[in-house]
Amino acid sequence: MSMKPWPVPSDWDVVISDYLDDAASAGQRLETLRTRRSHLCRFARDKPDGIGSVTPRMVSNWLAKQVWAPETRRSYTSTLRGFFLWAEREGYVVGVVAVLPSVRIPKSVPRPCPRAVIREAIAASDSRVELMIRLGADQGLRCGEISRLVGTDAYLCEHGWELRVMGKGGKERSLPMMEDLGVLVSSFHDSHVFSGNIGGHLSSQTVGSLIEQALPGRWTAHTLRHRFATDLWHATHDIVLVQQMLGHASPATTMKYILVEGEDLRAGMDLFESHVRG
């Protein structure tokens, strides 16, 4: 499997490569494999005596010492769980998977990036980053979905421009898109819109980093999806429509992206009062 290595002790390198080869043969995507390798190499560099020296307590203590956001902790724990499940089947370790915790993610509050911030970022960005920002804010795409786009994913049909998106888990969906975005994306023809070294395109991490560098303040690429979801819901009040545009499996997930502000609550209360008073 061709991917840039992270330096690790030689004993670890062989084991990690074998695990990733098995994961690749099972259909895991290259971008996921790169993330897994990064996580495992970080763990391996802290355990230079090799996988044979790893005990359940050692893994538990290593996780406990890390200062991570909940999302990062869950991602690393998922990587270690998959790796050590494989390692136990191969006879390298015993009992490690049993000590790996389930990581709870605190309930988040919708945080849509303000449109004024988005306009400021677009005005200060080059055409490539501008397109990334617009695909997040005006199309609701994830960083990984943006990074993998090919010009032919945008096409003109009977009802206007459509965009073919390969989402999480390899799930494909087709979305209506703004005409100017359709023209821009389609101009790349059969080439990647954001060319790079990960299968011919940029990694999702690079796309996210470029967007975040362009956004003033502490706004992230993901808050552009919150902006899109919030605006689309306010325009339509159709949660299922927003769910399908975002590619969520459940409308419960979609609700976490939509900010209902004070004036919306006031308007709802006014309608309620009018109803009950006849």
C-alpha positions, 0 to 999 in steps of 0.5 A, spaced: 500 500 500 503 506 497 502 512 503 507 516 506 510 513 512 511 516 519 517 514 522 517 508 528 521 502 531 522 497 525 518 492 529 512 496 529 513 498 522 512 491 520 506 489 524 502 496 522 503 495 515 500 488 515 494 491 519 493 496 514 494 491 508 489 487 511 484 493 512 485 495 505 483 488 502 477 489 506 475 495 503 477 501 507 479 508 504 486 510 503 484 517 507 482 512 513 488 508 512 492 514 513 489 516 519 489 510 522 497 509 520 498 516 523 494 514 530 498 507 530 505 510 529 504 516 535 502 510 539 508 506 537 513 511 538 511 511 545 512 504 546 519 503 542 520 495 545 515 493 540 508 490 540 510 484 544 511 488 550 504 491 550 499 490 556 492 492 557 494 497 563 500 500 558 494 502 553 489 504 558 495 509 561 497 511 555 490 513 553 489 517 560 495 521 559 493 524 553 490 531 553 485 531 547 478 533 545 472 528 545 472 527 538 480 526 537 479 521 543 474 517 540 478 517 533 484 514 537 480 509 541 477 507 535 483 506 531 486 502 537 480 498 538 480 495 531 488 494 531 488 490 537 482 486 535 486 484 529 493 483 533 489 479 538 487 474 532 494 474 530 497 472 537 501 478 538 497 481 544 491 478 549 486 482 553 487 489 550 481 490 547 477 489 553 480 495 557 479 500 551 473 505 553 467 507 550 468 515 549 462 519 550 461 526 546 458 531 550 452 534 547 454 540 542 451 546 540 449 548 533 455 553 531 453 556 524 459 561 522 456 568 521 455 570 513 459 576 515 465 572 517 464 567 510 464 573 506 470 576 509 474 570 508 472 569 501 474 576 499 481 575 502 482 568 499 485 565 492 480 562 488 481 555 490 480 556 497 474 561 496 471 555 492 472 550 498 469 555 503 463 556 498 462 548 497 462 548 505 457 554 506 453 554 500 453 546 499 453 543 506 459 538 504 464 535 509 471 536 508 472 529 505 467 530 500 470 537 498 477 534 497 475 528 493 471 532 488 472 531 480 469 536 475 465 531 472 461 530 479 457 536 477 453 535 471 447 539 468 440 535 468 433 537 466 432 541 473 438 544 473 445 543 476 446 537 480 452 534 484 454 527 485 457 526 492 461 520 495 459 521 503 461 517 509 462 510 508 462 510 501 454 512 500 453 516 494 448 522 494 446 527 488 444 534 490 442 540 487 447 545 486 447 553 485 448 554 477 455 558 478 458 553 483 456 547 478 459 551 472 466 552 476 466 545 479 464 542 472 470 546 469 475 541 471 472 536 467 475 529 469 480 532 473 480 533 481 478 539 483 483 540 488 489 536 486 494 533 491 498 527 493 492 523 496 490 518 490 490 525 486 487 530 491 488 533 497 487 530 504 480 532 508 485 534 513 489 539 508 482 542 506 480 543 513 486 546 515 486 551 509 479 553 510 480 554 517 486 558 516 482 563 511 476 564 516 477 569 521 477 568 529 476 560 531 471 558 526 472 551 523 470 548 516 465 544 520 461 550 522 460 552 515 456 545 514 452 548 521 451 555 517 448 551 511 444 547 515 441 553 519 440 557 513 436 551 509 432 549 515 430 557 516 428 557 508 424 551 508 422 548 515 423 541 512 428 537 516 428 531 512 430 535 506 436 538 510 438 531 512 438 529 505 442 534 503 447 533 509 447 526 508 445 524 515 442 517 517 438 520 522 434 527 522 436 527 530 443 528 527 441 534 523 438 537 528 444 538 532 446 543 526 441 547 526 441 554 530 434 556 532 435 563 535 431 568 539 427 571 534 425 564 531 422 562 538 419 569 539 415 568 532 413 561 534 410 563 541 406 569 537 403 563 533 402 559 539 398 565 542 394 567 536 392 559 536 390 558 543 386 565 543 382 563 537 
